[in-house]
Amino acid sequence: MARSFTFGTLIALALCFSSPLSFAMASGLYVEGKVYCDTCRVEFETKLSEFISGATVKLECKNSENNTITYAVEGVTGAQGNYRIPVEGDHEDDICEVRLIKSGMADCTEPFKSVDRARIVLTKNVGVVQPARYANPLGFMKKEANPECGNVLKDMGFLPLNK
């Protein structure tokens, strides 16, 4: 009886001491975002945009003083073009960005020319209570625009261009 009590006590103590340690090591933050195919080659989402499944993105944090990489991890998008990357540690003094690595769509592989990454703040020290940090959508373009893009852009108020 004393032996099982001692064994049970050791397990309970191990759990008590390991939980705070685990909590201190993991930040509980995660980055969410999406990757899409720009079928109109305008570098923003339209109703003709398609979400890309199987795209690879990379979350990378660099020290703001010496530009050395302090954290890097890759993620892959699911069926709806969404990714979710867990974050280890706090990166208050880092500059963190999500960038595109590879498209998961064979006919949509050209990266945007103007925006190829999304900056994100990865610390709990900014007054945001929720653990999710949302990155701006990122995308690739098709080689040629969909013929319907003119109508879509007109409906959005972008065409015709008045000079």
HUPELIN-V614492 format. One record per residue. BURIAL is I if it has 9 or more other C-alpha atoms within 8 Angstrom, else O. D_FIRST is the distance of its C-alpha to the first C-alpha in Angstrom with 1 decimal. Layout:
burial->BURIAL d_first->D_FIRST
burial->BURIAL d_first->D_FIRST
//
This chain:
burial->O d_first->0.0
burial->O d_first->3.8
burial->O d_first->5.3
burial->O d_first->5.4
burial->O d_first->6.3
burial->O d_first->8.7
burial->O d_first->10.0
burial->O d_first->10.6
burial->O d_first->12.2
burial->O d_first->14.3
burial->O d_first->15.5
burial->O d_first->16.5
burial->O d_first->18.3
burial->O d_first->20.0
burial->O d_first->21.3
burial->O d_first->22.5
burial->O d_first->24.4
burial->O d_first->25.7
burial->O d_first->27.2
burial->O d_first->29.7
burial->O d_first->30.6
burial->O d_first->31.4
burial->O d_first->33.3
burial->O d_first->35.3
burial->O d_first->36.3
burial->I d_first->37.4
burial->I d_first->40.3
burial->O d_first->39.8
burial->I d_first->43.5
burial->I d_first->45.3
burial->I d_first->49.0
burial->I d_first->50.6
burial->I d_first->54.1
burial->I d_first->56.4
burial->I d_first->59.0
burial->I d_first->62.1
burial->I d_first->65.3
burial->I d_first->68.5
burial->I d_first->71.0
burial->I d_first->73.7
burial->I d_first->73.5
burial->O d_first->73.5
burial->I d_first->70.1
burial->O d_first->68.6
burial->O d_first->67.2
burial->O d_first->69.5
burial->O d_first->69.1
burial->I d_first->69.9
burial->I d_first->67.0
burial->O d_first->64.4
burial->I d_first->60.7
burial->I d_first->59.7
burial->I d_first->56.6
burial->I d_first->55.3
burial->I d_first->56.9
burial->I d_first->55.1
burial->I d_first->54.9
burial->I d_first->53.6
burial->I d_first->52.1
burial->I d_first->53.1
burial->I d_first->52.7
burial->I d_first->54.8
burial->I d_first->54.8
burial->O d_first->57.7
burial->O d_first->59.0
burial->O d_first->59.1
burial->O d_first->58.8
burial->O d_first->56.0
burial->I d_first->53.6
burial->I d_first->50.2
burial->O d_first->48.7
burial->I d_first->49.8
burial->O d_first->48.4
burial->I d_first->50.2
burial->I d_first->49.8
burial->I d_first->51.4
burial->I d_first->52.9
burial->I d_first->51.9
burial->I d_first->54.2
burial->O d_first->55.6
burial->I d_first->56.2
burial->I d_first->53.3
burial->I d_first->50.8
burial->I d_first->47.7
burial->I d_first->46.6
burial->O d_first->43.3
burial->I d_first->44.0
burial->I d_first->41.8
burial->O d_first->42.3
burial->O d_first->44.9
burial->I d_first->48.6
burial->O d_first->50.4
burial->O d_first->52.7
burial->I d_first->53.4
burial->I d_first->56.0
burial->I d_first->54.3
burial->I d_first->56.2
burial->I d_first->55.7
burial->I d_first->58.3
burial->I d_first->59.4
burial->O d_first->58.8
burial->O d_first->59.8
burial->I d_first->61.0
burial->I d_first->59.5
burial->I d_first->62.9
burial->O d_first->65.5
burial->O d_first->68.5
burial->I d_first->67.3
burial->I d_first->66.6
burial->O d_first->68.9
burial->I d_first->67.0
burial->I d_first->68.5
burial->O d_first->71.1
burial->O d_first->70.4
burial->O d_first->66.6
burial->I d_first->64.2
burial->I d_first->61.1
burial->I d_first->59.4
burial->I d_first->58.2
burial->I d_first->54.9
burial->I d_first->53.1
burial->I d_first->49.5
burial->I d_first->47.9
burial->O d_first->46.2
burial->O d_first->48.5
burial->O d_first->51.5
burial->O d_first->50.6
burial->O d_first->49.6
burial->O d_first->46.4
burial->O d_first->46.0
burial->O d_first->44.4
burial->O d_first->47.3
burial->I d_first->50.3
burial->O d_first->53.2
burial->I d_first->55.7
burial->O d_first->59.2
burial->I d_first->60.1
burial->I d_first->61.3
burial->I d_first->63.6
burial->I d_first->65.7
burial->I d_first->69.3
burial->I d_first->71.1
burial->O d_first->74.2
burial->O d_first->76.5
burial->I d_first->76.3
burial->O d_first->75.9
burial->O d_first->79.4
burial->O d_first->78.0
burial->I d_first->77.0
burial->O d_first->80.4
burial->O d_first->79.9
burial->I d_first->76.4
burial->I d_first->77.4
burial->I d_first->80.4
burial->O d_first->78.1
burial->O d_first->76.0
burial->O d_first->79.1
burial->O d_first->79.4
burial->I d_first->82.5
burial->O d_first->85.4
burial->O d_first->85.5
burial->O d_first->88.2
burial->O d_first->90.0
//
